[in-house]
Amino acid sequence: MTETSAVSDSAQETEFPIPSGVYAEKVVSVEHYTDRLFKFRITRPAALRFRSGEFVMIGLPNAEKPVFRAYSVASPSWDEELEFYSIKVEDGPLTQHLQKIKPGDTVLMRKKPVGTLVNDALISGKTLYMISTGTGIAPFASLIREPETYEKFDKVVLTHTCRDVGELTYGHDIVAAAKADPLVGEEATKQLVHVGSTTRETSDRMGRITKQIEDGSLFEHLGLPPLNPETDRGMICGSMEMLKDVKALFEKAGMTEGANNRPAEFVVERAFVD
């Protein structure tokens, strides 16, 4: 169960002057999923342009030199607000404060969005595999509500692996939202497949995504053939260990890593929050 939250103590008891070169936006809503995970939405700067799947640098006006961390924008490029999905770290330089924000608080955002988890960095294909662990699902929350994703690929497979069942809730929520979306709902209902799995708590589907790819159980579950560089494309976002292992599996299958200036068969995001 989730709870819409207003925490008792504000993250911004004392506000410092806003640094130059950043947007200062207001928190619209906060929702806590577990004691480790929450999402928040902020107002969108009128001048901001970004591609679905990119990330921005987020901070708080609580110091003369605010701490900034990379956060994928979890809302699509056309959304009127910006959504972010975050972990909570008790002594994290940013997240120990960020987890306490409430509607009306100010969040800082640097003005330049960047990232490799964008449709432009992939050549067209038949099946797109979005491989995520934990909060690494955030950029895919944006991409599964982006019309171009369904124009470029026939099938979109979103995998999300977490330790416990409760940590999969955000994935279920964003997939349901995509399928109900007036803009992409029809396409998402036909083309989007969601595979959630756990590594610790017992659930309907268990096991690390690397093992599911390696032993073929993922493809058997989906009714799809093994990875094929001619038809399959991939995006990877999550823990460092998972990134390294899935990258190796994609390369073993003959797929080449791409970039914004050199589109190829798969891309990796290496930006993380604290």
C-alpha positions in Angstrom: 0.0 0.0 0.0 1.2 3.5 -0.8 0.6 6.6 1.2 0.5 10.2 0.0 2.7 12.0 2.4 3.3 15.3 3.9 6.2 14.7 6.3 6.2 16.3 9.7 9.5 18.2 9.4 10.2 20.2 6.3 13.4 19.6 4.3 13.7 23.4 4.1 13.6 25.0 7.5 16.2 27.5 6.3 16.4 28.5 2.7 19.5 30.0 1.1 19.7 32.2 -2.0 19.0 30.4 -5.2 22.3 29.8 -7.1 22.6 31.2 -10.6 22.1 28.9 -13.6 19.4 26.7 -12.0 15.6 26.5 -12.0 13.8 26.9 -8.6 10.6 24.8 -8.9 7.8 24.0 -6.4 6.9 20.5 -5.1 3.4 19.6 -6.3 3.0 16.2 -4.6 5.0 13.5 -2.7 4.2 9.8 -2.4 6.1 7.4 -0.2 6.0 3.7 -1.5 8.2 2.1 1.2 10.6 3.2 3.9 13.2 3.2 1.1 11.4 4.6 -1.9 9.3 7.6 -2.8 8.3 9.7 -5.8 7.7 13.4 -6.1 6.4 15.8 -8.7 7.5 19.4 -9.3 6.4 22.3 -11.5 8.0 22.3 -14.9 10.0 25.4 -16.1 8.4 26.9 -19.1 11.7 27.0 -20.9 12.7 23.4 -20.2 13.0 21.0 -23.2 14.2 17.4 -22.8 13.9 14.1 -24.5 12.1 11.3 -22.7 14.7 9.1 -20.9 17.1 12.0 -20.0 18.2 13.0 -16.5 18.8 16.3 -14.7 20.7 17.4 -11.7 18.5 18.0 -8.6 19.3 19.8 -5.4 17.7 21.7 -2.5 18.2 25.4 -1.4 19.5 24.3 2.0 23.1 25.3 1.8 25.3 28.0 0.3 26.7 25.4 -2.1 23.8 22.9 -2.6 24.4 19.2 -3.2 23.2 18.1 -6.7 22.6 14.5 -7.8 21.5 13.0 -11.1 17.8 12.1 -11.3 16.1 10.6 -14.4 12.9 12.5 -15.3 10.2 9.9 -14.9 7.6 11.9 -16.7 7.5 12.0 -20.5 8.8 15.0 -22.5 5.2 16.3 -23.1 4.1 16.3 -19.4 3.2 19.6 -17.8 5.0 18.5 -14.5 8.2 16.7 -13.8 8.2 13.4 -11.8 11.2 11.8 -10.1 11.5 8.5 -8.3 14.1 8.3 -5.5 15.7 6.1 -2.9 16.0 7.3 0.7 19.4 7.2 2.3 19.6 8.0 6.0 22.9 9.8 5.7 22.9 10.5 2.0 24.2 14.1 1.3 21.0 14.9 -0.7 18.4 12.2 0.0 18.5 12.5 3.8 16.9 15.9 3.2 15.0 15.3 -0.1 12.9 12.5 1.5 11.4 15.1 3.8 10.1 17.5 1.1 6.4 18.3 1.1 4.1 20.2 -1.4 5.0 23.8 -1.6 8.8 23.3 -0.9 11.4 24.4 -3.4 13.5 22.0 -5.5 16.5 23.2 -7.5 17.3 21.8 -10.9 20.2 22.6 -13.2 19.1 23.7 -16.7 20.7 21.1 -18.9 19.1 17.7 -19.3 21.4 14.9 -20.6 21.6 11.1 -20.9 21.9 8.1 -23.2 18.6 6.3 -22.5 16.9 8.0 -25.4 15.3 6.7 -28.5 17.7 8.7 -30.6 20.6 6.5 -29.4 19.1 3.3 -30.7 18.7 2.1 -34.2 15.1 0.9 -35.0 14.3 -2.7 -34.2 11.5 -5.1 -33.4 11.7 -5.7 -29.7 13.1 -3.1 -27.1 14.2 -4.5 -23.8 14.2 -2.0 -20.9 16.2 -3.6 -18.2 16.0 -2.0 -14.7 16.6 -2.6 -11.0 15.4 -0.4 -8.2 15.0 3.2 -9.0 16.6 2.5 -12.4 13.1 2.1 -13.7 12.6 5.9 -13.6 13.8 6.8 -17.2 11.6 4.0 -18.5 8.6 5.5 -16.7 9.1 8.4 -19.1 9.8 6.3 -22.2 6.8 4.1 -22.0 4.6 7.2 -22.2 6.5 8.5 -25.2 4.7 7.9 -28.6 8.0 7.6 -30.5 8.8 4.5 -28.4 5.9 2.6 -29.9 6.5 3.9 -33.4 10.1 2.7 -33.4 9.6 -0.7 -31.8 6.9 -3.4 -32.3 7.2 -4.7 -28.7 8.5 -3.0 -25.6 9.5 -5.3 -22.7 10.0 -3.5 -19.3 11.8 -5.6 -16.7 12.1 -4.4 -13.1 13.9 -6.4 -10.5 13.9 -5.5 -6.8 14.6 -7.2 -3.4 11.0 -7.1 -2.1 7.5 -7.2 -3.5 6.6 -3.7 -2.2 9.4 -2.2 -4.2 7.8 -3.3 -7.5 4.7 -1.2 -6.9 6.0 1.9 -8.8 6.5 -0.3 -11.8 3.0 -1.6 -11.7 1.7 2.0 -11.3 3.6 3.5 -14.3 2.6 0.6 -16.6 -1.1 1.0 -15.6 -0.8 4.7 -16.2 0.8 4.2 -19.7 -2.0 1.8 -20.7 -4.7 4.3 -19.5 -3.0 7.3 -21.1 -5.1 9.0 -23.8 -2.0 9.6 -25.9 -0.3 6.2 -25.9 -2.8 3.9 -24.1 -3.9 1.9 -27.2 -0.3 1.3 -28.3 0.9 0.5 -24.7 -1.9 -2.0 -24.2 -0.9 -3.9 -27.4 2.9 -3.5 -27.3 4.1 -3.1 -23.7 4.9 -6.1 -21.5 6.0 -5.7 -17.9 8.1 -8.3 -16.1 8.6 -7.7 -12.3 10.7 -10.0 -10.2 12.2 -10.1 -6.8 15.5 -11.4 -5.4 14.7 -11.7 -1.7 11.0 -11.8 -0.8 9.0 -14.6 -2.3 6.9 -13.5 -5.3 5.3 -15.0 -8.5 8.6 -14.4 -10.4 12.0 -14.5 -8.7 15.6 -14.3 -9.7 18.1 -11.7 -10.9 17.5 -10.4 -14.4 21.0 -11.5 -15.5 20.2 -15.1 -14.6 16.8 -14.8 -16.4 18.6 -13.7 -19.6 21.4 -16.2 -19.3 19.3 -19.3 -18.7 16.6 -18.2 -21.2 13.8 -18.1 -18.7 13.0 -14.5 -19.5 12.4 -15.3 -23.2 10.5 -18.5 -22.4 8.2 -16.4 -20.1 7.7 -13.9 -22.9 7.3 -16.4 -25.7 10.1 -14.7 -27.5 13.4 -16.0 -29.1 16.8 -15.3 -27.5 18.5 -12.0 -28.1 19.2 -11.2 -31.7 21.2 -8.2 -32.8 19.2 -8.0 -36.0 15.9 -7.4 -34.3 16.5 -6.7 -30.6 17.5 -3.4 -28.8 18.2 -2.8 -25.2 18.4 0.0 -22.5 19.9 -0.7 -19.1 19.6 1.3 -15.9 20.1 0.2 -12.3 22.9 -1.1 -10.0 26.5 -1.0 -11.2 26.7 -4.8 -11.0 23.6 -5.3 -13.1 24.8 -2.7 -15.7 28.1 -4.5 -16.1 26.6 -8.0 -16.3 23.7 -7.2 -18.7 26.0 -5.2 -20.9 28.3 -8.2 -21.1 25.3 -10.4 -22.0 24.1 -8.0 -24.7 27.6 -7.9 -26.2 27.9 -11.7 -26.0 24.7 -11.8 -28.1 26.4 -9.6 -30.8 24.8 -6.3 -29.8 26.9 -3.0 -29.8 26.6 -0.2 -27.3 25.3 3.0 -28.8 25.4 6.7 -28.0 23.7 9.9 -29.0 26.2 10.5 -31.8 26.4 6.8 -32.7 23.1 4.9 -32.5 23.5 1.2 -32.1 21.7 -1.9 -30.5 21.8 -1.0 -26.8 22.6 1.9 -24.4 23.5 2.1 -20.7 22.9 4.9 -18.1 25.5 5.4 -15.5 24.2 8.4 -13.5 23.0 7.7 -10.0 21.6 9.4 -6.9 23.4 9.0 -3.6 
